[in-house]
Amino acid sequence: MDRSIMRETTKDFVKYYNPKLNGELRLDTNTNPLGSNPAAEKYLKEASWNLNGYPNTYSDGLRSSLADLYGLDIDNIIAGNGSDELLDVTFKTFTNAGDKSVFPVPSYVLYDYFVKLNGGVSAEVDLTDDYQLDVDAMLRQDAKVIIMPSPNNPTGNCFRTKDIEEILSKSKGIVVVDEAYGEYAKDSFIRRVEEFDNLVVLRTLSKAYAMAALRIGYAATNKSLADMMISVKIPYSVNTISEGAAIAALKDQEFIRKSVELVNEQRPKLDAELRKLGFETFHSDSNFILARSPIDHTELVSGLKTRGVLIRDFGSKRRTMNCVRITVGTEEDNRFLLDKAAEVISGCR
Ligand SMILES: Cc1ncc(COP(=O)(O)O)c(C=O)c1O
């Protein structure tokens, strides 16, 4: 059957990134190279659950732990099945069919998907040449929702705090600061949600917390917006097992400190070695580096895959031509990647 049977607003959708895996080193998803979160793993080994009972409707235990961590109130927090669920909830809560939402280009590829999934219209505004926000151009869109990741994916850099503050004060819409990589950055808006009437901050346990498999994300916002969002969110969307593991993981802040330290140590080394191989690298405040390849990006990515390393290809997209995104790994991971990249590059010359 042809796709005309589909809903008008989703009939052009294509499947998301879903590589066939064969034991490769994964430097393509910006997860934590130290492996599974140890406190979450310990919890999973030792705990038992009543599988016959529903989870707590809105994950109150997890929300309470998050509130304690950030000096917020439980009513400032919404927990979800990955921060992707909270993206969906944001557009479901605040946009009507046909409403405009604005995000920068390049940024997280799924924003466009979630806007359209909810019947909205995407307005894309290019970042400036140094990958910062074009504040005036974003505000001119007069959008219902303005959304941006900081640190930005795929460029890796943080946006200037004063630019985000200007957007917050001048926009009549909801402003979402997606801090999926917030643990790696110096600045954050998460403790400031009660300062603004229109700020939503998104976070995830998929990256620094090393538990992407369990799908936990959360939003922090003022109590009034949080009440709207939580009443739209699907009840029980966070399962009991993931919630328990997340609460355990939040208690082990030493693991997060170690994980951030590893990235701070390894990122400049990886950056310097990539430059020696002929890559142009871009400034990162996160656990990955965007780099322009010295050879054709498709040859680099497929050559690395054949040699056992996955990195993410952004090379066919307008503002990241011939670029790839590489997760910062352990010293050993990075050495393996660099050796294999050197092989692929010399084979092409
Ligand atoms: C900027 C950004 N936002 C949100 C997400 C979604 O994360 P989660 O695993 O919590 O759904 C990602 C994942 O890559 C991301 O890069």
Ligand as a Chemical Component Dictionary entry (heavy atoms), coordinates in Angstrom:
data_LIG
# 
_chem_comp.id                   LIG 
_chem_comp.type                 NON-POLYMER 
_chem_comp.pdbx_formal_charge   0 
_chem_comp.three_letter_code    LIG 
# 
loop_
_chem_comp_atom.comp_id 
_chem_comp_atom.atom_id 
_chem_comp_atom.alt_atom_id 
_chem_comp_atom.type_symbol 
_chem_comp_atom.charge 
_chem_comp_atom.model_Cartn_x 
_chem_comp_atom.model_Cartn_y 
_chem_comp_atom.model_Cartn_z 
_chem_comp_atom.pdbx_ordinal 
LIG C1 C1 C 0 20.702 16.662 22.514 1  
LIG C2 C2 C 0 20.001 15.404 22.870 2  
LIG N1 N1 N 0 18.799 15.471 23.437 3  
LIG C3 C3 C 0 18.128 14.362 23.787 4  
LIG C4 C4 C 0 18.651 13.112 23.537 5  
LIG C5 C5 C 0 17.812 11.902 23.899 6  
LIG O1 O1 O 0 18.322 11.209 24.975 7  
LIG P1 P1 P 0 17.501 10.069 25.705 8  
LIG O2 O2 O 0 18.329 8.851  25.596 9  
LIG O3 O3 O 0 17.365 10.553 27.120 10 
LIG O4 O4 O 0 16.154 9.938  25.058 11 
LIG C6 C6 C 0 19.896 12.984 22.937 12 
LIG C7 C7 C 0 20.453 11.656 22.615 13 
LIG O5 O5 O 0 21.350 11.486 21.864 14 
LIG C8 C8 C 0 20.596 14.160 22.587 15 
LIG O6 O6 O 0 21.785 14.101 21.985 16 
# 
loop_
_chem_comp_bond.comp_id 
_chem_comp_bond.atom_id_1 
_chem_comp_bond.atom_id_2 
_chem_comp_bond.value_order 
_chem_comp_bond.pdbx_ordinal 
LIG C1 C2 SING 1  
LIG C2 N1 SING 2  
LIG C2 C8 DOUB 3  
LIG N1 C3 DOUB 4  
LIG C3 C4 SING 5  
LIG C4 C5 SING 6  
LIG C4 C6 DOUB 7  
LIG C5 O1 SING 8  
LIG O1 P1 SING 9  
LIG P1 O2 DOUB 10 
LIG P1 O3 SING 11 
LIG P1 O4 SING 12 
LIG C6 C7 SING 13 
LIG C6 C8 SING 14 
LIG C7 O5 DOUB 15 
LIG C8 O6 SING 16 
# 
